[in-house]
Amino acid sequence: MTHHRPSRPPAAPRVAVVGATGAVGREMLACLEAREFPVSELRLFASQRSAGQKLSFRGSPVRVVELTAECFTGIDLALFAASGTIACRFAPLAVESGAVVIDNSSAYRLDPDVPLVVPEINASAIAHHRGIIANPNCAAIISLVPLWPLYQANRIRRIVIATYQAASGAGAAAMTELLDSTRAYLDGTPHTPTVLPHPYAFNLFSHNTAIDPETGYNGEETKIIRESRKILGDPELRITATCVRVPVLRAHACALNVEFDRPITSAEVRSLLARAPGVRLVEDAARNHFPMPAEASGQGDILVGRIRQDVSDHSGRSIALFVAGDQLLKGAALNAVQIAERLPVLVSA
């Protein structure tokens, strides 16, 4: 993983990770360690079921403690990798105790008083937090990081997104279900899904969030639409999404069709993306080598390729492209730690 840690004052905050034993929580620990984030004290919280486990941080074991209302005394920074229900209950308690919360759930993302931040796009919003900063939807992050430099150069009018979302987006249990169901399929033995609603091995299906009976969009699609508008600061942006769960362990991919204000060429798009932070071009047409989840996994860049003019738009204003990014890293844990790196000094007692 490539890490670019900005310089920051030497203050070392006392850090808590809520949901530390889950897939995103474990990646948060790895990111804190790999990026040498200053930590004077680390506390790990999870459910009663996970309490007592020990996780390694900088070569030493750290015991996981059951999350309670009293956990946040003395904490400066709390990274939440838990459900929205947990965030709604405990994030305000952490703020009352003096901590800054970076929350990975959807609980606060659309709250007008809570910044929704992708550091490459709107890091300036961090300064306006009131104790809680929201980490956006993973597919929104993966789509918008490469679109932002294009948006700055030539305002985007409309985005059509089709996602190919990995098991990691549904947590560690879904990743295990994908592995178990694949083994069962290959062995010719029956497997009944318990985490996701449909057979996962060698299959794909509409994202497993509830369908809005009025719009026909599922919850994931609605998140992408609403959050993208907030992150880009463009409430009138025309955007639609179709979200699909695919049998990939980690790293989401998205097919994007983007319409701009003015005509734009694929060469211009490549030039802009070649120098964009957090983006890596993967384009080898001769070898048919373009962004893939297998290569996006385990590193922090968003891979971008298949950049081409949309031949159905004769105005020359539309571009098609394909992206892939690690859902657990840039789509969640890494983005949260990058936000933390840009916080003002967290003063330890």
HUDAGI-V317435 format. One line per field, one symbol per residue. burial: b if it has 16 or more other ideal C-beta (glycine too) atoms within 10 Angstrom, else e. Layout:
burial = ???
This chain:
burial = eeeeeeeeeeeebbbbbbbbbbbbbbbbbbbbebbebbbeebbbbbeeebeeeebebeeeebebbebeeebbeebbbbbbbbbbebbeebbebbbebbbbbbbbbbbbbeeeebbbbbbbbbbebbeebebbbbbbbbbbbbbbbbbbbbbeebebbebbbebbbbbbbbbbebbebbebbbeebeeeeebebebbeebbbeeeeebbbeeeeeeebbbbbbbbbbbbbbbbeeeebebebbbebbbbbbbbbbbbbbbbeeebebebbeebbeebebbbbbbeeeeeebbbbebbbebbbbbbbbbebbeeeeeebbbbbbbbbbbbbbbbbbbbbbbbbebeebeee
